Amino acid sequence: MAEKVSKAKAPAARKTAAKKNTGAAEPRNVSHEEIRQLAHRYWAERGQPDGEAEIDWLRAEQELRGKAS
């Protein structure tokens, strides 16, 4: 009679591997209103120029989400 040979399975990889700390801040969820308020403040501080709202919006968004470079 033939003997059954069972092969041992390799241990399963851990699904909860530790994340490396790169020192970078995690982006956080920020409301539209928070971004609007900060962008408005930046715009007012710059003398309320016409046609450059995107600059202030992007700056506020990056700062609030922790992506400032």
N, C-alpha and C positions, 0 to 999 in steps of 0.2 A: 504494500500500500504506500502511495506517495505522501510524503509529509508536506504540509503547507508551510511555506516560509513567509513570514510576514515582515515587511520592511517597516522600520520605525520612521514615523513622519518627523520631519524637521519641525522644531517649535515655530508656531505661528508668529509672524512679525507683530509687534505691538502697534495697534492702531492709534494709540495715544502718545505718539512720539513727542518728546519735549521740543518746544519751539526754541530756536536760538534767539538770544537777546541781541539784537543788532544795535540797540540804543536809539533806534528811530521810534518816534511816537506813532501809536496806532491812530489812523484816521478815525474821527468820531462822527457820529450822525449829528448834523447841524440842521436846524430848521431854516426854511426860506426867510422867515422873519428875522432871525439872528443875523443872517448874512446881509439882509437889506439894511438893518439898522447900522451895522458896522460900515458897510459900503457908503451909506449916507454920511456918516461921520467923516470918513476919509475924503469924500467929495467936498464936504463943507470946509475941511481943513486945507484943501488944495485951492480954495477960492471959488468953488462952484463952477468949474469950467464946463462949457457945452461940448457934447459929443464924445465924452471920454468915460461914460458910465461903466463900460466893460472893465476898464483898468481897476477901478475901485471895487467892483463886484468880485473880480478874480482875486484880488489881493485879500479881501475880507474872507472869501471862501477858503483860500489856502491857509490863512492864519487860523481861522476857527477849526479847521479840520486837522491842524497840526502838520501841514505839508509845507510850511514856509521853508524856503531854501536859503 
